[in-house]
Amino acid sequence: MARRPLPRILSKDSAQIARMQIARSRELARTAADSATDVLHPLITVTRGMRRLASAGRRRWADTPKDKRGPLLFLAASVILVVTLVPYGPLLAVITLMAAAAWHGRDREAPAPEGPDESQLERLQALYEALVPYFSGPEDPAPLYAHGGEWEKAFTAHEFDADGRVGHLVIRYPAYFPDGEPDARARIEQLLTAKAGRGREYHFAWDEAGNQLAVTVLAPLPTDIAAQRFVTTPGETVLGFTDPSEVQRTLPLAYGEEQIDVPPVVWRTGVRSTEPHLLAMGHPGSGTSTLLRSIALQALQYGDVLIVDGGGTGEYACLTGRDGVLAVECALPGALASLEWAAQETERRLIAITLARQAGDPPPEDTRRPLWILVDRPSVFAHLAVTDGRKDPQTLLQVPLRHGRAANVTVVVAEQFDGAEALSDAVRQHTRARVVLGVAAPRQVESVLGEPPHTTPLGHVPPGRGYARLGNGPVHRLQVPRTPDPYDDATSDADRQAVLALLPTRGSAEETAPMDLTKPAVGAAPVTAEALAAEPS
């Protein structure tokens, strides 16, 4: 039987043509409606005025006392009789009535004032005068910036918020200004932050080719998004949320009783990741432990987690004994044993994967499940190790950091700025994903991320607020989702229930017993030079 072709209306081209015709028809209908409104605008105005005059007459009649309504009717009848007897009286009466209706039917809304008001003009002139010493030169024959000059030539676009403060500003500057020097840029940004209004975050976009600077006030990032299951694939971890203009992806989230779409900062790990390990820096109370808890809850969906807590404050006690949590170590001996086991496990996985590939087989099943090593404040253990005459636990992180990507092992290190000098070279070199949380000077942020942020820092930020940079990518503003310690008395009931709902279940007594990490991993093979030489890049 011959196959009948599909109708032409069902083809892709026909559907596209139909959509174009519908869109064109809607545009024509909208244009016709606008034209009809313009043509019938006088009639609409007169009709509106007649309705208002009629409403005013009814109100006047209702407000007139009953004993005076008779004389009022007699007066109205007399006026009508006089108008009728006067030559051209009815015509003049109709013209007068139409004029009164047109006057009362006009749009009474005051037109919006065009341009800035007096206070806004003063702000713009003050900004212009403040920029004169930086954007003017003594040898410039036609200076764009001069004392008492016109700001309209320098500010090509400007917007103000509801409070009358600058919300957006596009500034022209002369070509001889050294916009390629960070110090020169920093002076201009600091000046604009002080003059345009403190307490807000500004984004500065320098157009070196066009000699323009765009200043935009950024809206605060949401701080009340609780921990929850994110719509991600295996190997993707949500570090937090950022500005909509910075990323092209959004995640549907539960925001109270509503569903909203929020742009996330997604960190990709695994074999094909270019940033397989992460380093988070911050001051006390900045939210680095919250970030590690959020990462642990997401990692437990698809892998195993080993936690080493150098702070010893019990921030991760809620994870003890949970399915997938190998150990939560807070003491130096346990930390050394756990990290030594992690190094041996990394070597075992690497050798098993290498041998399988040499044989043309897929990687073994026990090497596919991701292993996460979360280390909080390793500088504390480094100090204790020197005191007790033991080796620094960070030396045991060299193998997971160096070979973790090929062995499906991810390392996350969180440290405070006062202990940054104690970080080993391996941690600094192999953690290409970086996060800075809390209040930090631009130079501190640049020392960690490798690039200064394009926004001005604030004097006070909520916990979990900071910046993130993945490899050589741009610097993003970051707000970590609220993931507090559910065992803390200061945690609210809503946040406690949100975190507890994400925790894995506890197994039996044998399953929840801590692993003996002092022994070599089961099935671990000795590391040979041939095996490491055959390691995949």
Order of alpha helices (4+ residues) and beta strands (2+ residues): alpha-alpha-alpha-alpha-alpha-beta-beta-alpha-beta-beta-beta-beta-beta-beta-beta-alpha-beta-beta-alpha-beta-alpha-alpha-beta-alpha-beta-alpha-beta-beta-alpha-alpha-alpha
